[in-house]
Amino acid sequence: MIEFKRPELTDRELIQGYYDSYPSRSCERCFANNYLWSVQEEAAFAVVEGTLVFDSVYRGKTYFSWPAGPENKVVEAIEALDRYACDKLDQDLRFYHLTPSFFERLESLEPGRWQIVYDRDMADYIYEREKLSSLSGKKLHGKRNHINRFVEQNPDWHYEPISADNACDAEKVALRWRRENGCDEDPAKRIESCIALRAIELFDDLKLEGGILYTGSEPIAFTLGERLCDDTFVIHIEKAVDGVQGAYPMINREFVRHACEDYTYVNREEDTGAEGLRRAKMSYRPAFLEEKGIAARS
């Protein structure tokens, strides 16, 4: 019997162990992301035939993540999930957040039996770490200008890694961002704000890395992320207060320089279809998009 349960902090070693053993550049394949969003997305996990699987409800249907485990166990897990979907849920088997490599593996197992739909809103933005750090080249000239203006207007700026001693400053930024962006009137932004505050509160438990940008003694921006796989670091949260030109590109550059030097790529997650966020992410010139989508039996 497959039994799904909401992830708890005590499940971190188990869940992260599967992701470390069977890595992906998809931003969902890490414990912190699953844990922080599990309540909002009604997500739960189970160990199915020696693989790790999450489920989530979307538009009245249950979707499953691609099983994280050895190839022979993945086949067994898909068979078990197929029976579970039919007997327990009375629906066809469906998968979500599938990357092209997962799609290919699924198609090879059951050729012609799957309807595969990529969702541009789900695609992760993957950048070369060196380019985010240096912002070199004509195409990133505007970002350098914003940073130069920031330095001119804030000569007393400095950057600090997040620690137990200054985590309260990241919280100050998150709370100010919440007030300035009308989160109490916007349900989606309220959820985003709550998750940011929760991530700061559980910074050590979730094994996150972070940084804070200051002008003098005032915190104005922070960011949080973690190792995703051997060559990729993922940034989960980045917030800055209003009215400080260049704060976002500056916290981005400084965090990448201080926390991501051992990685080739930086994953800055998806844009969820928000036009402004899409323009901002594209303006940093991603190396490529990690496409994702859903699959259902055709």
Backbone torsions as a table, in degrees:
resi	resn	phi	psi	omega
1	MET	NA	126.9	177.4
2	ILE	-85.2	127.3	178.7
3	GLU	-125.8	113.8	178.5
4	PHE	-88.4	146.0	179.0
5	LYS	-143.3	152.4	176.3
6	ARG	-67.5	139.0	178.9
7	PRO	-68.1	140.2	174.7
8	GLU	-118.6	165.3	-178.6
9	LEU	-58.6	-32.6	179.8
10	THR	-69.2	-10.7	179.1
11	ASP	-90.9	-1.0	-173.0
12	ARG	-58.0	-48.4	-176.2
13	GLU	-60.7	-42.1	179.9
14	LEU	-63.7	-52.4	-175.4
15	ILE	-67.2	-47.0	-178.8
16	GLN	-65.9	-29.8	177.5
17	GLY	-60.9	-41.4	176.6
18	TYR	-65.0	-44.8	-178.2
19	TYR	-66.8	-35.9	177.7
20	ASP	-67.5	-34.3	-178.6
21	SER	-78.0	-28.3	-177.6
22	TYR	-132.6	73.3	-168.5
23	PRO	-76.3	162.4	176.7
24	SER	-151.4	158.5	174.9
25	ARG	-87.3	-0.4	178.3
26	SER	-70.1	133.2	-172.4
27	CYS	-65.5	-18.1	179.6
28	GLU	-76.9	-13.3	-172.9
29	ARG	-89.4	56.1	174.4
30	CYS	-154.7	153.2	-172.8
31	PHE	-64.5	-47.1	-173.1
32	ALA	-57.3	-44.6	-179.6
33	ASN	-61.9	-46.9	179.3
34	ASN	-61.3	-43.5	-176.7
35	TYR	-67.3	-47.2	-174.7
36	LEU	-66.6	-32.9	-176.9
37	TRP	-98.2	-2.8	-171.7
38	SER	-61.7	-37.1	-179.1
39	VAL	-70.0	-45.5	-177.5
40	GLN	-67.8	-36.2	-176.6
41	GLU	-97.9	7.6	-179.4
42	GLU	51.9	41.6	-177.1
43	ALA	-92.9	143.2	177.9
44	ALA	-142.7	164.8	-177.5
45	PHE	-130.0	162.2	174.4
46	ALA	-152.5	152.7	170.1
47	VAL	-92.4	115.3	-174.3
48	VAL	-117.6	112.4	179.0
49	GLU	51.8	42.7	177.2
50	GLY	78.5	16.0	176.1
51	THR	-127.3	160.1	177.3
52	LEU	-97.7	129.1	-179.0
53	VAL	-134.6	134.4	170.7
54	PHE	-105.9	151.3	170.8
55	ASP	-122.1	159.3	178.1
56	SER	-156.4	145.0	-179.8
57	VAL	-94.5	128.5	-179.4
58	TYR	-138.1	119.0	179.8
59	ARG	51.2	44.7	173.8
60	GLY	80.8	0.0	179.2
61	LYS	-119.3	148.9	177.5
62	THR	-93.0	130.0	177.4
63	TYR	-115.7	152.6	-178.9
64	PHE	-119.3	148.2	172.9
65	SER	-76.7	159.6	175.9
66	TRP	-65.0	130.4	-177.2
67	PRO	-59.2	128.6	176.4
68	ALA	-92.3	108.2	-177.7
69	GLY	175.6	179.4	179.8
70	PRO	-65.0	152.5	-171.9
71	GLU	-55.8	-43.3	-178.8
72	ASN	-66.4	-31.8	178.0
73	LYS	-76.4	-30.0	177.2
74	VAL	-60.7	-43.2	178.8
75	VAL	-60.7	-44.8	179.3
76	GLU	-65.4	-37.7	-179.7
77	ALA	-65.5	-41.7	179.1
78	ILE	-62.4	-40.7	177.3
79	GLU	-62.8	-41.9	179.7
80	ALA	-67.4	-39.2	178.2
81	LEU	-67.1	-34.6	177.2
82	ASP	-62.2	-44.9	177.8
83	ARG	-65.3	-41.1	-179.6
84	TYR	-62.5	-45.0	-179.7
85	ALA	-62.3	-39.5	-179.0
86	CYS	-73.0	-51.0	-172.6
87	ASP	-79.2	-41.2	-173.9
88	LYS	-90.6	-37.5	-172.4
89	LEU	-106.8	-13.2	-177.8
90	ASP	56.2	48.5	178.6
91	GLN	-149.3	167.9	173.8
92	ASP	-74.1	157.7	177.0
93	LEU	-69.8	134.7	-179.6
94	ARG	-137.2	145.1	177.5
95	PHE	-123.2	152.3	178.2
96	TYR	-133.8	163.9	-179.4
97	HIS	53.9	41.6	178.5
98	LEU	-89.7	128.2	174.9
99	THR	-82.4	165.8	178.8
100	PRO	-54.3	-36.7	179.8
101	SER	-66.5	-36.2	176.5
102	PHE	-69.4	-38.9	176.0
103	PHE	-59.0	-44.9	-178.7
104	GLU	-61.9	-41.2	179.3
105	ARG	-66.3	-38.8	178.7
106	LEU	-65.3	-45.1	179.8
107	GLU	-64.4	-35.9	179.7
108	SER	-67.9	-28.2	179.1
109	LEU	-76.5	-37.9	-177.9
110	GLU	-139.0	76.6	-175.4
111	PRO	-57.9	131.1	174.2
112	GLY	76.6	4.9	-176.2
113	ARG	-101.1	-1.1	-173.1
114	TRP	-122.6	137.4	171.2
115	GLN	-94.5	117.7	-173.2
116	ILE	-112.1	125.9	-177.7
117	VAL	-129.8	115.3	174.0
118	TYR	-77.4	146.1	179.4
119	ASP	-122.0	108.9	-177.4
120	ARG	-57.3	-32.0	-178.6
121	ASP	-67.0	-20.9	-179.5
122	MET	-87.5	-15.2	-170.7
123	ALA	-64.5	132.4	176.5
124	ASP	-83.1	142.1	176.5
125	TYR	-91.3	119.0	-179.0
126	ILE	-111.4	125.4	-177.0
127	TYR	-118.0	153.4	171.0
128	GLU	-74.7	126.7	-177.3
129	ARG	-57.9	-41.1	-177.0
130	GLU	-61.9	-38.7	-178.6
131	LYS	-72.2	-36.5	175.6
132	LEU	-66.9	-31.2	-178.5
133	SER	-76.1	-40.0	-175.8
134	SER	-96.9	-27.1	-175.2
135	LEU	52.8	38.0	-177.8
136	SER	-82.0	158.6	176.1
137	GLY	99.6	158.1	-176.6
138	LYS	-62.6	-37.2	-174.3
139	LYS	-67.7	-20.0	179.1
140	LEU	-108.8	17.0	-179.7
141	HIS	-58.9	-40.0	-179.3
142	GLY	-62.5	-37.3	178.2
143	LYS	-65.4	-40.5	178.4
144	ARG	-64.2	-37.4	178.1
145	ASN	-62.9	-42.3	178.8
146	HIS	-62.1	-40.8	179.9
147	ILE	-68.6	-40.8	178.1
148	ASN	-61.0	-41.0	178.4
149	ARG	-65.1	-40.2	177.6
150	PHE	-59.7	-46.5	-178.6
151	VAL	-64.5	-40.6	178.6
152	GLU	-62.3	-41.9	-175.9
153	GLN	-83.5	-17.1	-176.5
154	ASN	-135.2	67.9	-177.0
155	PRO	-64.9	-15.9	-179.2
156	ASP	-97.2	20.8	-179.1
157	TRP	-70.4	154.2	169.1
158	HIS	-157.0	164.7	-176.9
159	TYR	-121.9	141.1	175.8
160	GLU	-135.1	139.6	169.6
161	PRO	-64.8	146.1	177.2
162	ILE	-70.6	137.4	177.3
163	SER	-145.1	177.7	177.1
164	ALA	-61.0	-26.7	-176.9
165	ASP	-75.8	-27.7	-175.3
166	ASN	-124.0	7.0	-179.6
167	ALA	-57.3	-29.3	178.7
168	CYS	-62.7	-26.5	178.1
169	ASP	-72.4	-36.0	174.2
170	ALA	-63.5	-38.7	178.0
171	GLU	-63.3	-38.4	178.1
172	LYS	-60.5	-42.7	178.3
173	VAL	-63.9	-44.9	-178.8
174	ALA	-61.2	-41.5	-179.9
175	LEU	-69.3	-38.3	177.6
176	ARG	-67.5	-41.2	176.5
177	TRP	-59.7	-38.7	179.1
178	ARG	-61.9	-44.8	179.8
179	ARG	-66.9	-43.5	-174.3
180	GLU	-71.5	-21.3	-175.3
181	ASN	-108.0	14.8	174.3
182	GLY	59.6	40.2	-174.8
183	CYS	-66.0	-27.1	-179.0
184	ASP	-69.4	-23.1	179.8
185	GLU	-99.4	-11.8	-176.8
186	ASP	-116.6	108.0	-176.3
187	PRO	-57.0	-41.1	-178.7
188	ALA	-65.4	-43.1	179.1
189	LYS	-69.8	-33.0	177.6
190	ARG	-63.5	-42.2	177.1
191	ILE	-62.3	-45.3	179.4
192	GLU	-59.1	-41.4	179.7
193	SER	-66.1	-43.9	-179.4
194	CYS	-62.9	-38.9	179.9
195	ILE	-67.9	-39.1	177.6
196	ALA	-61.9	-44.3	179.3
197	LEU	-66.2	-38.4	178.3
198	ARG	-65.2	-39.6	179.2
199	ALA	-63.3	-39.7	177.6
200	ILE	-65.5	-44.8	-179.2
201	GLU	-59.5	-37.8	-175.5
202	LEU	-104.8	23.9	-175.8
203	PHE	-48.3	-50.7	-178.2
204	ASP	-71.8	-43.6	-178.6
205	ASP	-61.2	-35.7	-178.4
206	LEU	-86.6	-3.7	179.3
207	LYS	59.6	42.7	179.7
208	LEU	-88.6	159.3	169.7
209	GLU	-114.5	148.4	-178.3
210	GLY	-155.6	171.6	178.3
211	GLY	-148.1	154.2	179.9
212	ILE	-127.2	137.0	176.9
213	LEU	-105.4	133.7	-178.0
214	TYR	-122.0	150.3	161.5
215	THR	-115.8	110.9	-170.2
216	GLY	63.8	-124.3	178.7
217	SER	-99.5	2.8	-175.5
218	GLU	-94.6	122.4	176.1
219	PRO	-74.8	133.4	-177.0
220	ILE	-125.1	-11.6	-179.7
221	ALA	-161.1	153.0	174.3
222	PHE	-150.2	162.9	177.1
223	THR	-148.2	154.1	-179.6
224	LEU	-138.6	141.9	176.9
225	GLY	-164.5	-170.1	-178.3
226	GLU	-163.0	167.5	174.0
227	ARG	-64.2	133.1	177.5
228	LEU	-103.5	-46.1	174.0
229	CYS	-156.5	-174.8	-172.2
230	ASP	-56.3	-36.7	-175.2
231	ASP	-109.6	3.5	-172.9
232	THR	-135.8	132.2	173.2
233	PHE	-107.2	141.1	-179.7
234	VAL	-113.5	133.6	176.2
235	ILE	-100.6	116.5	-177.1
236	HIS	-87.0	-40.7	-170.8
237	ILE	-138.7	137.0	175.4
238	GLU	-147.2	120.0	-177.9
239	LYS	-135.5	145.1	175.4
240	ALA	-142.7	154.0	179.5
241	VAL	-76.8	159.6	177.3
242	ASP	-73.5	155.6	169.4
243	GLY	85.2	4.8	177.8
244	VAL	-116.1	98.8	-177.0
245	GLN	-61.1	130.9	176.9
246	GLY	86.5	2.4	-177.1
247	ALA	-63.7	-42.5	-178.5
248	TYR	-66.7	-52.1	177.9
249	PRO	-61.9	-29.4	-179.1
250	MET	-71.8	-46.1	179.4
251	ILE	-66.1	-35.1	177.3
252	ASN	-62.9	-49.6	-178.5
253	ARG	-63.4	-46.7	-176.0
254	GLU	-66.7	-39.1	179.1
255	PHE	-65.5	-43.3	178.7
256	VAL	-61.8	-40.5	179.9
257	ARG	-65.8	-36.3	-174.3
258	HIS	-90.8	-33.5	-170.4
259	ALA	-111.7	-14.7	-170.5
260	CYS	-117.1	14.6	-172.9
261	GLU	-65.5	-19.7	-179.2
262	ASP	-90.3	7.1	-175.0
263	TYR	-119.7	153.8	176.7
264	THR	-85.9	-36.8	-175.0
265	TYR	-125.7	157.1	173.4
266	VAL	-126.5	123.3	177.3
267	ASN	-93.8	120.3	-179.8
268	ARG	-106.9	23.6	173.0
269	GLU	63.2	-171.5	-171.7
270	GLU	-90.9	175.9	178.4
271	ASP	-106.9	-2.6	178.8
272	THR	55.6	17.0	178.8
273	GLY	86.6	0.2	179.0
274	ALA	-73.5	121.5	-173.1
275	GLU	-60.8	-44.4	-179.3
276	GLY	-63.9	-41.5	179.1
277	LEU	-67.6	-36.9	178.2
278	ARG	-63.9	-43.7	178.5
279	ARG	-61.6	-41.9	-178.7
280	ALA	-64.1	-43.8	-178.6
281	LYS	-69.4	-38.6	178.0
282	MET	-67.4	-29.6	-177.4
283	SER	-65.8	-18.4	176.6
284	TYR	-87.5	2.3	174.7
285	ARG	57.8	73.7	179.7
286	PRO	-61.2	149.4	174.9
287	ALA	-68.0	-38.4	175.8
288	PHE	-168.0	166.4	174.3
289	LEU	-103.8	132.7	173.6
290	GLU	-86.3	95.9	-175.2
291	GLU	-67.7	147.3	176.7
292	LYS	-144.8	160.4	179.8
293	GLY	-168.4	-161.7	-177.2
294	ILE	-122.2	158.5	177.9
295	ALA	-139.2	137.2	176.8
296	ALA	-139.8	154.1	177.9
297	ARG	-62.2	130.9	-179.1
298	SER	-87.7	NA	NA
